């Protein structure tokens, strides 16, 4: 599977901001969020979330509509649509 | 002068995310940033920044290109263009 592309925009003692670009058919790979984080969608889109159990769910992204998650989340994130998905991940350093 | 519109999207013990919408001719009003913050532009645009001294400068926003600032910044932010400017402010709670 194609790998999502990431670009670190900000990396300070307080925060790290990473831009993620998921081409159609790509995935981030399974990962654990080590820090609390905010997602800011840059594009609209539908992500496929795969839990460690293998359970699949869909998550809708709307441009500029952010959401917060606590550290500890583990998942893979896939783009099974025909459009690129772009979002920023803002990780809050402890 | 018109007032910028704000909408709090996330407010947890860790972080607050506020969407700011600056119509043409509007301003946030002079304010002090009490927390470190990240700005995520949702639109492109040019902001006019007015320092407490009255000095004016321009800041270019590019969609999805974030930047970080430490607490303590004091300024007014104006939209002197003919297009709406939208960005998210992600404030890091101490």
N, CA and C atoms of all chains as a GROMACS GRO file, in nm:
protein
  564
    1UNK      N    1   0.085  -0.121   0.000
    1UNK     CA    2   0.000   0.000   0.000
    1UNK      C    3   0.088   0.124   0.000
    2UNK      N    4   0.043   0.227  -0.070
    2UNK     CA    5   0.113   0.355  -0.073
    2UNK      C    6   0.126   0.412   0.068
    3UNK      N    7   0.235   0.483   0.090
    3UNK     CA    8   0.254   0.546   0.220
    3UNK      C    9   0.211   0.692   0.216
    4UNK      N   10   0.140   0.735   0.320
    4UNK     CA   11   0.105   0.877   0.333
    4UNK      C   12   0.233   0.959   0.342
    5UNK      N   13   0.226   1.084   0.296
    5UNK     CA   14   0.342   1.174   0.301
    5UNK      C   15   0.326   1.269   0.419
    6UNK      N   16   0.434   1.290   0.493
    6UNK     CA   17   0.426   1.381   0.608
    6UNK      C   18   0.535   1.487   0.599
    7UNK      N   19   0.504   1.605   0.651
    7UNK     CA   20   0.596   1.717   0.650
    7UNK      C   21   0.580   1.792   0.782
    8UNK      N   22   0.687   1.798   0.860
    8UNK     CA   23   0.681   1.867   0.989
    8UNK      C   24   0.693   2.017   0.965
    9UNK      N   25   0.588   2.091   1.002
    9UNK     CA   26   0.586   2.237   0.979
    9UNK      C   27   0.639   2.315   1.100
   10UNK      N   28   0.611   2.263   1.219
   10UNK     CA   29   0.651   2.329   1.344
   10UNK      C   30   0.703   2.221   1.436
   11UNK      N   31   0.817   2.247   1.503
   11UNK     CA   32   0.865   2.153   1.603
   11UNK      C   33   0.940   2.234   1.709
   12UNK      N   34   0.871   2.264   1.816
   12UNK     CA   35   0.926   2.344   1.925
   12UNK      C   36   0.916   2.261   2.053
   13UNK      N   37   0.968   2.311   2.165
   13UNK     CA   38   0.952   2.236   2.291
   13UNK      C   39   0.804   2.218   2.329
   14UNK      N   40   0.715   2.303   2.274
   14UNK     CA   41   0.574   2.302   2.316
   14UNK      C   42   0.485   2.217   2.226
   15UNK      N   43   0.518   2.209   2.099
   15UNK     CA   44   0.421   2.156   2.004
   15UNK      C   45   0.491   2.108   1.877
   16UNK      N   46   0.429   2.009   1.813
   16UNK     CA   47   0.476   1.968   1.681
   16UNK      C   48   0.356   1.968   1.587
   17UNK      N   49   0.374   2.029   1.471
   17UNK     CA   50   0.266   2.030   1.371
   17UNK      C   51   0.316   1.957   1.247
   18UNK      N   52   0.240   1.855   1.208
   18UNK     CA   53   0.277   1.773   1.091
   18UNK      C   54   0.165   1.779   0.988
   19UNK      N   55   0.202   1.811   0.866
   19UNK     CA   56   0.105   1.804   0.755
   19UNK      C   57   0.108   1.662   0.700
   20UNK      N   58  -0.011   1.603   0.689
   20UNK     CA   59  -0.026   1.470   0.630
   20UNK      C   60  -0.101   1.479   0.499
   21UNK      N   61  -0.046   1.415   0.397
   21UNK     CA   62  -0.110   1.409   0.265
   21UNK      C   63  -0.132   1.262   0.231
   22UNK      N   64  -0.258   1.224   0.218
   22UNK     CA   65  -0.291   1.085   0.186
   22UNK      C   66  -0.347   1.080   0.044
   23UNK      N   67  -0.265   1.034  -0.048
   23UNK     CA   68  -0.313   1.013  -0.184
   23UNK      C   69  -0.416   0.901  -0.184
   24UNK      N   70  -0.501   0.896  -0.286
   24UNK     CA   71  -0.594   0.783  -0.297
   24UNK      C   72  -0.518   0.651  -0.289
   25UNK      N   73  -0.566   0.562  -0.205
   25UNK     CA   74  -0.504   0.430  -0.192
   25UNK      C   75  -0.388   0.425  -0.094
   26UNK      N   76  -0.360   0.536  -0.026
   26UNK     CA   77  -0.248   0.536   0.069
   26UNK      C   78  -0.295   0.521   0.213
   27UNK      N   79  -0.198   0.497   0.301
   27UNK     CA   80  -0.227   0.479   0.444
   27UNK      C   81  -0.111   0.532   0.526
   28UNK      N   82  -0.142   0.570   0.650
   28UNK     CA   83  -0.035   0.617   0.739
   28UNK      C   84   0.048   0.501   0.792
   29UNK      N   85  -0.012   0.382   0.794
   29UNK     CA   86   0.048   0.271   0.868
   29UNK      C   87  -0.002   0.276   1.012
   30UNK      N   88  -0.005   0.159   1.073
   30UNK     CA   89  -0.055   0.152   1.212
   30UNK      C   90   0.040   0.227   1.305
   31UNK      N   91  -0.017   0.307   1.394
   31UNK     CA   92   0.066   0.386   1.484
   31UNK      C   93  -0.009   0.416   1.613
   32UNK      N   94   0.068   0.449   1.716
   32UNK     CA   95   0.012   0.488   1.846
   32UNK      C   96   0.039   0.638   1.863
   33UNK      N   97  -0.062   0.712   1.902
   33UNK     CA   98  -0.042   0.854   1.933
   33UNK      C   99   0.018   0.867   2.073
   34UNK      N  100   0.140   0.916   2.078
   34UNK     CA  101   0.210   0.926   2.207
   34UNK      C  102   0.174   1.056   2.279
   35UNK      N  103   0.112   1.149   2.206
   35UNK     CA  104   0.076   1.280   2.264
   35UNK      C  105  -0.070   1.310   2.234
   36UNK      N  106  -0.131   1.392   2.320
   36UNK     CA  107  -0.262   1.448   2.287
   36UNK      C  108  -0.248   1.523   2.155
   37UNK      N  109  -0.356   1.527   2.077
   37UNK     CA  110  -0.343   1.592   1.946
   37UNK      C  111  -0.474   1.652   1.898
   38UNK      N  112  -0.458   1.750   1.810
   38UNK     CA  113  -0.571   1.814   1.740
   38UNK      C  114  -0.551   1.788   1.591
   39UNK      N  115  -0.660   1.749   1.524
   39UNK     CA  116  -0.657   1.735   1.378
   39UNK      C  117  -0.731   1.853   1.316
   40UNK      N  118  -0.665   1.917   1.219
   40UNK     CA  119  -0.729   2.025   1.142
   40UNK      C  120  -0.734   1.983   0.995
   41UNK      N  121  -0.851   1.948   0.944
   41UNK     CA  122  -0.862   1.909   0.803
   41UNK      C  123  -0.836   2.029   0.710
   42UNK      N  124  -0.753   2.008   0.611
   42UNK     CA  125  -0.726   2.109   0.509
   42UNK      C  126  -0.813   2.083   0.385
   43UNK      N  127  -0.848   1.957   0.366
   43UNK     CA  128  -0.944   1.918   0.262
   43UNK      C  129  -1.062   1.850   0.331
   44UNK      N  130  -1.174   1.846   0.262
   44UNK     CA  131  -1.281   1.756   0.302
   44UNK      C  132  -1.240   1.615   0.262
   45UNK      N  133  -1.308   1.516   0.316
   45UNK     CA  134  -1.276   1.379   0.276
   45UNK      C  135  -1.331   1.279   0.375
   46UNK      N  136  -1.314   1.154   0.339
   46UNK     CA  137  -1.357   1.044   0.426
   46UNK      C  138  -1.238   0.953   0.450
   47UNK      N  139  -1.202   0.939   0.576
   47UNK     CA  140  -1.091   0.851   0.612
   47UNK      C  141  -1.147   0.717   0.658
   48UNK      N  142  -1.074   0.612   0.629
   48UNK     CA  143  -1.106   0.481   0.682
   48UNK      C  144  -1.011   0.454   0.799
   49UNK      N  145  -1.068   0.427   0.915
   49UNK     CA  146  -0.988   0.403   1.035
   49UNK      C  147  -0.991   0.254   1.066
   50UNK      N  148  -0.874   0.196   1.084
   50UNK     CA  149  -0.866   0.054   1.118
   50UNK      C  150  -0.808   0.040   1.259
   51UNK      N  151  -0.890  -0.012   1.349
   51UNK     CA  152  -0.848  -0.032   1.488
   51UNK      C  153  -0.756  -0.154   1.498
   52UNK      N  154  -0.681  -0.165   1.609
   52UNK     CA  155  -0.593  -0.281   1.627
   52UNK      C  156  -0.669  -0.413   1.617
   53UNK      N  157  -0.798  -0.413   1.653
   53UNK     CA  158  -0.882  -0.534   1.643
   53UNK      C  159  -0.914  -0.570   1.499
   54UNK      N  160  -0.886  -0.476   1.407
   54UNK     CA  161  -0.922  -0.496   1.267
   54UNK      C  162  -1.054  -0.431   1.231
   55UNK      N  163  -1.126  -0.382   1.332
   55UNK     CA  164  -1.253  -0.316   1.306
   55UNK      C  165  -1.231  -0.190   1.223
   56UNK      N  166  -1.314  -0.171   1.120
   56UNK     CA  167  -1.302  -0.056   1.030
   56UNK      C  168  -1.416   0.042   1.053
   57UNK      N  169  -1.383   0.170   1.053
   57UNK     CA  170  -1.487   0.272   1.063
   57UNK      C  171  -1.451   0.386   0.968
   58UNK      N  172  -1.550   0.472   0.943
   58UNK     CA  173  -1.529   0.585   0.853
   58UNK      C  174  -1.535   0.713   0.935
   59UNK      N  175  -1.452   0.809   0.898
   59UNK     CA  176  -1.453   0.940   0.966
   59UNK      C  177  -1.458   1.048   0.859
   60UNK      N  178  -1.554   1.140   0.875
   60UNK     CA  179  -1.572   1.248   0.778
   60UNK      C  180  -1.488   1.368   0.819
   61UNK      N  181  -1.417   1.424   0.724
   61UNK     CA  182  -1.342   1.547   0.748
   61UNK      C  183  -1.409   1.664   0.677
   62UNK      N  184  -1.423   1.774   0.745
   62UNK     CA  185  -1.474   1.898   0.684
   62UNK      C  186  -1.364   2.004   0.697
   63UNK      N  187  -1.345   2.081   0.595
   63UNK     CA  188  -1.237   2.179   0.591
   63UNK      C  189  -1.244   2.272   0.713
   64UNK      N  190  -1.135   2.278   0.787
   64UNK     CA  191  -1.126   2.372   0.898
   64UNK      C  192  -1.206   2.335   1.021
   65UNK      N  193  -1.262   2.214   1.024
   65UNK     CA  194  -1.338   2.170   1.142
   65UNK      C  195  -1.250   2.073   1.222
   66UNK      N  196  -1.197   2.122   1.332
   66UNK     CA  197  -1.096   2.049   1.409
   66UNK      C  198  -1.158   1.955   1.511
   67UNK      N  199  -1.078   1.861   1.557
   67UNK     CA  200  -1.120   1.777   1.670
   67UNK      C  201  -0.997   1.737   1.750
   68UNK      N  202  -1.021   1.701   1.876
   68UNK     CA  203  -0.916   1.671   1.973
   68UNK      C  204  -0.923   1.524   2.014
   69UNK      N  205  -0.807   1.463   2.032
   69UNK     CA  206  -0.802   1.327   2.086
   69UNK      C  207  -0.690   1.318   2.190
   70UNK      N  208  -0.712   1.237   2.292
   70UNK     CA  209  -0.610   1.214   2.394
   70UNK      C  210  -0.505   1.115   2.342
   71UNK      N  211  -0.386   1.122   2.399
   71UNK     CA  212  -0.281   1.025   2.368
   71UNK      C  213  -0.331   0.884   2.392
   72UNK      N  214  -0.270   0.789   2.322
   72UNK     CA  215  -0.302   0.648   2.345
   72UNK      C  216  -0.380   0.585   2.233
   73UNK      N  217  -0.436   0.668   2.145
   73UNK     CA  218  -0.512   0.615   2.031
   73UNK      C  219  -0.417   0.534   1.942
   74UNK      N  220  -0.462   0.416   1.900
   74UNK     CA  221  -0.383   0.333   1.809
   74UNK      C  222  -0.470   0.293   1.690
   75UNK      N  223  -0.418   0.317   1.572
   75UNK     CA  224  -0.497   0.287   1.452
   75UNK      C  225  -0.411   0.299   1.326
   76UNK      N  226  -0.469   0.254   1.216
   76UNK     CA  227  -0.416   0.285   1.083
   76UNK      C  228  -0.520   0.375   1.017
   77UNK      N  229  -0.474   0.465   0.932
   77UNK     CA  230  -0.565   0.559   0.864
   77UNK      C  231  -0.543   0.546   0.715
   78UNK      N  232  -0.651   0.515   0.644
   78UNK     CA  233  -0.644   0.487   0.501
   78UNK      C  234  -0.729   0.586   0.423
   79UNK      N  235  -0.685   0.614   0.303
   79UNK     CA  236  -0.768   0.691   0.209
   79UNK      C  237  -0.815   0.594   0.101
   80UNK      N  238  -0.940   0.554   0.111
   80UNK     CA  239  -0.997   0.462   0.011
   80UNK      C  240  -1.084   0.538  -0.090
   81UNK      N  241  -1.072   0.670  -0.089
   81UNK     CA  242  -1.150   0.751  -0.184
   81UNK      C  243  -1.063   0.780  -0.307
   82UNK      N  244  -1.119   0.857  -0.399
   82UNK     CA  245  -1.046   0.890  -0.522
   82UNK      C  246  -0.985   1.030  -0.517
   83UNK      N  247  -0.992   1.096  -0.399
   83UNK     CA  248  -0.937   1.232  -0.385
   83UNK      C  249  -0.833   1.236  -0.275
   84UNK      N  250  -0.734   1.321  -0.294
   84UNK     CA  251  -0.633   1.338  -0.190
   84UNK      C  252  -0.696   1.394  -0.062
   85UNK      N  253  -0.647   1.348   0.052
   85UNK     CA  254  -0.688   1.399   0.182
   85UNK      C  255  -0.567   1.466   0.246
   86UNK      N  256  -0.587   1.589   0.295
   86UNK     CA  257  -0.479   1.663   0.362
   86UNK      C  258  -0.530   1.712   0.497
   87UNK      N  259  -0.450   1.691   0.598
   87UNK     CA  260  -0.485   1.748   0.730
   87UNK      C  261  -0.358   1.778   0.807
   88UNK      N  262  -0.372   1.866   0.907
   88UNK     CA  263  -0.261   1.893   0.998
   88UNK      C  264  -0.287   1.822   1.130
   89UNK      N  265  -0.182   1.766   1.184
   89UNK     CA  266  -0.184   1.704   1.317
   89UNK      C  267  -0.105   1.795   1.410
   90UNK      N  268  -0.169   1.848   1.513
   90UNK     CA  269  -0.103   1.936   1.610
   90UNK      C  270  -0.085   1.855   1.738
   91UNK      N  271   0.039   1.816   1.767
   91UNK     CA  272   0.066   1.733   1.885
   91UNK      C  273   0.113   1.821   2.000
   92UNK      N  274   0.050   1.802   2.115
   92UNK     CA  275   0.077   1.883   2.233
   92UNK      C  276   0.183   1.813   2.318
   93UNK      N  277   0.299   1.873   2.327
   93UNK     CA  278   0.406   1.807   2.404
   93UNK      C  279   0.379   1.821   2.554
   94UNK      N  280   0.408   1.718   2.629
   94UNK     CA  281   0.376   1.719   2.773
   94UNK      C  282   0.462   1.821   2.850
   95UNK      N  283  -1.538   4.992   1.327
   95UNK     CA  284  -1.486   4.881   1.245
   95UNK      C  285  -1.562   4.753   1.278
   96UNK      N  286  -1.585   4.671   1.176
   96UNK     CA  287  -1.650   4.541   1.195
   96UNK      C  288  -1.569   4.453   1.289
   97UNK      N  289  -1.638   4.370   1.363
   97UNK     CA  290  -1.568   4.278   1.453
   97UNK      C  291  -1.553   4.141   1.387
   98UNK      N  292  -1.435   4.082   1.401
   98UNK     CA  293  -1.414   3.945   1.354
   98UNK      C  294  -1.507   3.851   1.430
   99UNK      N  295  -1.546   3.742   1.364
   99UNK     CA  296  -1.633   3.644   1.428
   99UNK      C  297  -1.549   3.526   1.477
  100UNK      N  298  -1.579   3.479   1.598
  100UNK     CA  299  -1.504   3.365   1.651
  100UNK      C  300  -1.598   3.255   1.696
  101UNK      N  301  -1.550   3.132   1.682
  101UNK     CA  302  -1.628   3.014   1.721
  101UNK      C  303  -1.533   2.912   1.785
  102UNK      N  304  -1.558   2.881   1.911
  102UNK     CA  305  -1.472   2.785   1.981
  102UNK      C  306  -1.510   2.643   1.939
  103UNK      N  307  -1.416   2.573   1.877
  103UNK     CA  308  -1.442   2.437   1.826
  103UNK      C  309  -1.406   2.330   1.928
  104UNK      N  310  -1.300   2.357   2.003
  104UNK     CA  311  -1.249   2.260   2.102
  104UNK      C  312  -1.214   2.339   2.227
  105UNK      N  313  -1.252   2.290   2.344
  105UNK     CA  314  -1.210   2.354   2.469
  105UNK      C  315  -1.199   2.244   2.575
  106UNK      N  316  -1.079   2.198   2.596
  106UNK     CA  317  -1.050   2.090   2.691
  106UNK      C  318  -0.948   2.143   2.792
  107UNK      N  319  -0.914   2.064   2.894
  107UNK     CA  320  -0.809   2.110   2.986
  107UNK      C  321  -0.674   2.131   2.916
  108UNK      N  322  -0.655   2.069   2.798
  108UNK     CA  323  -0.525   2.074   2.731
  108UNK      C  324  -0.513   2.184   2.627
  109UNK      N  325  -0.625   2.218   2.562
  109UNK     CA  326  -0.614   2.300   2.442
  109UNK      C  327  -0.748   2.369   2.413
  110UNK      N  328  -0.739   2.484   2.349
  110UNK     CA  329  -0.860   2.550   2.298
  110UNK      C  330  -0.836   2.582   2.151
  111UNK      N  331  -0.933   2.548   2.068
  111UNK     CA  332  -0.925   2.579   1.925
  111UNK      C  333  -1.039   2.674   1.890
  112UNK      N  334  -1.002   2.788   1.834
  112UNK     CA  335  -1.101   2.890   1.796
  112UNK      C  336  -1.090   2.918   1.647
  113UNK      N  337  -1.204   2.912   1.580
  113UNK     CA  338  -1.209   2.952   1.439
  113UNK      C  339  -1.236   3.102   1.432
  114UNK      N  340  -1.152   3.172   1.358
  114UNK     CA  341  -1.170   3.317   1.337
  114UNK      C  342  -1.206   3.343   1.193
  115UNK      N  343  -1.309   3.423   1.174
  115UNK     CA  344  -1.352   3.464   1.040
  115UNK      C  345  -1.348   3.616   1.035
  116UNK      N  346  -1.262   3.668   0.948
  116UNK     CA  347  -1.247   3.813   0.933
  116UNK      C  348  -1.304   3.855   0.798
  117UNK      N  349  -1.420   3.913   0.801
  117UNK     CA  350  -1.479   3.968   0.679
  117UNK      C  351  -1.393   4.085   0.632
  118UNK      N  352  -1.403   4.122   0.505
  118UNK     CA  353  -1.332   4.241   0.459
  118UNK      C  354  -1.369   4.361   0.547
  119UNK      N  355  -1.269   4.433   0.592
  119UNK     CA  356  -1.293   4.551   0.674
  119UNK      C  357  -1.309   4.524   0.822
  120UNK      N  358  -1.292   4.399   0.863
  120UNK     CA  359  -1.309   4.366   1.005
  120UNK      C  360  -1.174   4.354   1.076
  121UNK      N  361  -1.182   4.348   1.209
  121UNK     CA  362  -1.061   4.338   1.292
  121UNK      C  363  -1.094   4.257   1.417
  122UNK      N  364  -0.990   4.194   1.473
  122UNK     CA  365  -1.010   4.118   1.598
  122UNK      C  366  -1.023   4.212   1.717
  123UNK      N  367  -0.969   4.333   1.704
  123UNK     CA  368  -0.951   4.419   1.820
  123UNK      C  369  -0.817   4.387   1.886
  124UNK      N  370  -0.761   4.487   1.952
  124UNK     CA  371  -0.630   4.468   2.015
  124UNK      C  372  -0.642   4.366   2.128
  125UNK      N  373  -0.548   4.272   2.133
  125UNK     CA  374  -0.555   4.166   2.234
  125UNK      C  375  -0.414   4.116   2.266
  126UNK      N  376  -0.402   4.055   2.384
  126UNK     CA  377  -0.277   3.993   2.426
  126UNK      C  378  -0.297   3.841   2.424
  127UNK      N  379  -0.204   3.768   2.364
  127UNK     CA  380  -0.211   3.622   2.367
  127UNK      C  381  -0.159   3.572   2.502
  128UNK      N  382  -0.249   3.515   2.579
  128UNK     CA  383  -0.214   3.468   2.714
  128UNK      C  384  -0.150   3.329   2.710
  129UNK      N  385  -0.164   3.260   2.597
  129UNK     CA  386  -0.110   3.124   2.583
  129UNK      C  387  -0.027   3.116   2.456
  130UNK      N  388   0.069   3.020   2.456
  130UNK     CA  389   0.137   2.986   2.331
  130UNK      C  390   0.030   2.941   2.232
  131UNK      N  391   0.054   2.965   2.103
  131UNK     CA  392  -0.051   2.930   2.006
  131UNK      C  393   0.006   2.895   1.869
  132UNK      N  394  -0.075   2.818   1.797
  132UNK     CA  395  -0.048   2.782   1.658
  132UNK      C  396  -0.161   2.838   1.573
  133UNK      N  397  -0.126   2.902   1.461
  133UNK     CA  398  -0.226   2.948   1.365
  133UNK      C  399  -0.225   2.854   1.245
  134UNK      N  400  -0.346   2.807   1.207
  134UNK     CA  401  -0.362   2.725   1.086
  134UNK      C  402  -0.455   2.801   0.991
  135UNK      N  403  -0.401   2.856   0.882
  135UNK     CA  404  -0.488   2.926   0.786
  135UNK      C  405  -0.580   2.828   0.713
  136UNK      N  406  -0.707   2.865   0.706
  136UNK     CA  407  -0.806   2.786   0.630
  136UNK      C  408  -0.824   2.847   0.492
  137UNK      N  409  -0.802   2.977   0.483
  137UNK     CA  410  -0.798   3.046   0.353
  137UNK      C  411  -0.661   3.107   0.336
  138UNK      N  412  -0.627   3.137   0.212
  138UNK     CA  413  -0.513   3.225   0.187
  138UNK      C  414  -0.557   3.368   0.219
  139UNK      N  415  -0.462   3.457   0.232
  139UNK     CA  416  -0.500   3.595   0.256
  139UNK      C  417  -0.384   3.676   0.309
  140UNK      N  418  -0.410   3.804   0.324
  140UNK     CA  419  -0.309   3.894   0.380
  140UNK      C  420  -0.370   3.967   0.499
  141UNK      N  421  -0.309   3.948   0.614
  141UNK     CA  422  -0.355   4.016   0.734
  141UNK      C  423  -0.271   4.141   0.757
  142UNK      N  424  -0.335   4.243   0.811
  142UNK     CA  425  -0.262   4.361   0.856
  142UNK      C  426  -0.249   4.351   1.008
  143UNK      N  427  -0.126   4.358   1.056
  143UNK     CA  428  -0.098   4.346   1.198
  143UNK      C  429  -0.062   4.484   1.252
  144UNK      N  430  -0.130   4.526   1.357
  144UNK     CA  431  -0.099   4.656   1.417
  144UNK      C  432  -0.043   4.632   1.557
  145UNK      N  433   0.083   4.670   1.577
  145UNK     CA  434   0.150   4.654   1.706
  145UNK      C  435   0.101   4.761   1.803
  146UNK      N  436   0.124   4.740   1.934
  146UNK     CA  437   0.084   4.842   2.032
  146UNK      C  438   0.144   4.979   2.004
  147UNK      N  439   0.260   4.982   1.941
  147UNK     CA  440   0.325   5.109   1.904
  147UNK      C  441   0.252   5.180   1.791
  148UNK      N  442   0.161   5.106   1.724
  148UNK     CA  443   0.093   5.162   1.608
  148UNK      C  444   0.157   5.120   1.477
  149UNK      N  445   0.273   5.056   1.487
  149UNK     CA  446   0.342   5.009   1.366
  149UNK      C  447   0.258   4.903   1.296
  150UNK      N  448   0.247   4.915   1.164
  150UNK     CA  449   0.166   4.822   1.084
  150UNK      C  450   0.256   4.733   1.001
  151UNK      N  451   0.219   4.604   0.993
  151UNK     CA  452   0.293   4.513   0.906
  151UNK      C  453   0.192   4.420   0.839
  152UNK      N  454   0.237   4.352   0.734
  152UNK     CA  455   0.151   4.260   0.661
  152UNK      C  456   0.199   4.118   0.686
  153UNK      N  457   0.105   4.024   0.696
  153UNK     CA  458   0.140   3.882   0.712
  153UNK      C  459   0.061   3.802   0.610
  154UNK      N  460   0.132   3.719   0.535
  154UNK     CA  461   0.069   3.637   0.431
  154UNK      C  462   0.026   3.504   0.491
  155UNK      N  463  -0.096   3.464   0.461
  155UNK     CA  464  -0.146   3.333   0.502
  155UNK      C  465  -0.156   3.243   0.379
  156UNK      N  466  -0.110   3.120   0.393
  156UNK     CA  467  -0.125   3.019   0.288
  156UNK      C  468  -0.205   2.903   0.348
  157UNK      N  469  -0.296   2.850   0.271
  157UNK     CA  470  -0.387   2.745   0.322
  157UNK      C  471  -0.306   2.629   0.381
  158UNK      N  472  -0.334   2.597   0.506
  158UNK     CA  473  -0.274   2.479   0.568
  158UNK      C  474  -0.128   2.496   0.608
  159UNK      N  475  -0.076   2.618   0.597
  159UNK     CA  476   0.064   2.641   0.637
  159UNK      C  477   0.064   2.709   0.774
  160UNK      N  478   0.099   2.631   0.876
  160UNK     CA  479   0.085   2.675   1.015
  160UNK      C  480   0.208   2.749   1.064
  161UNK      N  481   0.190   2.823   1.173
  161UNK     CA  482   0.305   2.883   1.242
  161UNK      C  483   0.274   2.892   1.390
  162UNK      N  484   0.382   2.902   1.468
  162UNK     CA  485   0.375   2.900   1.614
  162UNK      C  486   0.421   3.033   1.671
  163UNK      N  487   0.354   3.078   1.778
  163UNK     CA  488   0.400   3.197   1.849
  163UNK      C  489   0.390   3.172   1.999
  164UNK      N  490   0.484   3.230   2.074
  164UNK     CA  491   0.482   3.221   2.220
  164UNK      C  492   0.380   3.319   2.278
  165UNK      N  493   0.333   3.289   2.397
  165UNK     CA  494   0.243   3.379   2.469
  165UNK      C  495   0.310   3.515   2.484
  166UNK      N  496   0.224   3.618   2.498
  166UNK     CA  497   0.276   3.752   2.524
  166UNK      C  498   0.262   3.846   2.406
  167UNK      N  499   0.235   3.789   2.288
  167UNK     CA  500   0.217   3.874   2.169
  167UNK      C  501   0.095   3.964   2.189
  168UNK      N  502   0.110   4.091   2.157
  168UNK     CA  503  -0.002   4.185   2.167
  168UNK      C  504  -0.016   4.258   2.034
  169UNK      N  505  -0.137   4.259   1.982
  169UNK     CA  506  -0.159   4.322   1.851
  169UNK      C  507  -0.308   4.330   1.820
  170UNK      N  508  -0.339   4.404   1.713
  170UNK     CA  509  -0.470   4.400   1.650
  170UNK      C  510  -0.447   4.336   1.513
  171UNK      N  511  -0.547   4.263   1.466
  171UNK     CA  512  -0.536   4.196   1.336
  171UNK      C  513  -0.653   4.241   1.249
  172UNK      N  514  -0.620   4.296   1.133
  172UNK     CA  515  -0.721   4.356   1.044
  172UNK      C  516  -0.722   4.284   0.910
  173UNK      N  517  -0.839   4.280   0.851
  173UNK     CA  518  -0.850   4.234   0.712
  173UNK      C  519  -0.882   4.355   0.626
  174UNK      N  520  -0.779   4.404   0.556
  174UNK     CA  521  -0.799   4.521   0.469
  174UNK      C  522  -0.813   4.478   0.323
  175UNK      N  523  -0.833   4.349   0.301
  175UNK     CA  524  -0.850   4.298   0.164
  175UNK      C  525  -1.000   4.288   0.132
  176UNK      N  526  -1.030   4.240   0.013
  176UNK     CA  527  -1.170   4.229  -0.030
  176UNK      C  528  -1.223   4.086  -0.016
  177UNK      N  529  -1.143   3.996   0.045
  177UNK     CA  530  -1.184   3.857   0.062
  177UNK      C  531  -1.185   3.819   0.209
  178UNK      N  532  -1.277   3.730   0.245
  178UNK     CA  533  -1.282   3.682   0.383
  178UNK      C  534  -1.153   3.605   0.415
  179UNK      N  535  -1.107   3.620   0.539
  179UNK     CA  536  -0.992   3.544   0.589
  179UNK      C  537  -1.041   3.454   0.702
  180UNK      N  538  -1.005   3.326   0.694
  180UNK     CA  539  -1.044   3.230   0.798
  180UNK      C  540  -0.920   3.156   0.845
  181UNK      N  541  -0.904   3.147   0.977
  181UNK     CA  542  -0.795   3.066   1.031
  181UNK      C  543  -0.837   3.006   1.164
  182UNK      N  544  -0.766   2.902   1.204
  182UNK     CA  545  -0.786   2.844   1.337
  182UNK      C  546  -0.670   2.885   1.426
  183UNK      N  547  -0.705   2.918   1.549
  183UNK     CA  548  -0.606   2.949   1.653
  183UNK      C  549  -0.610   2.832   1.752
  184UNK      N  550  -0.497   2.764   1.767
  184UNK     CA  551  -0.486   2.650   1.860
  184UNK      C  552  -0.405   2.697   1.979
  185UNK      N  553  -0.470   2.720   2.092
  185UNK     CA  554  -0.401   2.770   2.212
  185UNK      C  555  -0.364   2.655   2.304
  186UNK      N  556  -0.238   2.653   2.345
  186UNK     CA  557  -0.184   2.545   2.427
  186UNK      C  558  -0.197   2.583   2.573
  187UNK      N  559  -0.280   2.513   2.647
  187UNK     CA  560  -0.299   2.549   2.787
  187UNK      C  561  -0.179   2.503   2.869
  188UNK      N  562  -0.139   2.586   2.965
  188UNK     CA  563  -0.017   2.556   3.042
  188UNK      C  564  -0.036   2.431   3.130
   0.00000   0.00000   0.00000
